[in-house]
Amino acid sequence: MATRCEIAGAQAFVDQMLVQTQRLMRVVDNRLTSTASGIIVMRGERFFLLSAGHSLIQPGTWVIETNVQFWPPKMLVLNIPDPIAFDTAKEDFSWAEINLPEIESRLREDRTIGHATLTIPYYRGPLNVLPDESMPYGFGSYKAVEYHEAICKLWREPRYEINMKYEGLDERNGLYRFRLNRPHQGHEYYRGCSGAPIADAKGLIVSLVIEGDEDPKEGIIWGTPLAQYMETIARQSGEVSKFVECS
């Protein structure tokens, strides 16, 4: 049985991951069609959103939910400009540059949001950390449960995993294997978590959630190998390589 200290530590970890994980929404014809997750990272003086490729490659307008809500019922969202996504047999990754300084400057001049303060958490740590089989890993995100169109409210519930065990890189799909510390909760439980950052107990991000194993009995969460993607991105076009310049 976990001690009170261990429970408090696990709760603090999940709370921190829920803060750092960006909530993404896909809009088609002004209607919410699907959700995903991501992480904003800072490199040099620039900011980038990282997520799963199979999510942001879907057509439509992808936006980031923010903490700003105001009356009449509205939510401030940030467009994800021109996301670049890879969704192949061995690549599942996407990114987009987010100009946070410009966004903050424009909001300071925008009186329509009243006194609301925009808060956009971002990660400043390294992205080339390799998972350690002796370290526990976890993630936290929000699953979209129901959208209330009349009041522009998206009801979400937290989803998380802690104490996952890293089991190495699977050569068949090029993804990290993370063994769950409890029974697989079913694919509906994790829907919308794609792109959520996976971190160790110290908060160092090593991967992004891609999906669960097709057989829930396997108890595996697949994660993208961020450290390897630094090299993969460098081999892409000059437009993509600007991300690497900030690493």
Secondary structure by P-SEA (a helix, b strand, c coil): cccaaaaaaaaaaaaaaaaabbbbbbbccccccccbbbbbbbcccbbbbbbbccccccccbbbbbcccccccbbbbbbbbcbbbbbbcccccbbbbbbaaaaaaaaaaaccccccbbbbbbbbcccccccccccccccccccccccccccccbbbbbbbbccbbbbccccccccbbbbbbccccccccccccccccccccccccccccccccccccccbbbbbcaaaaaaaaaaacccccccccccc
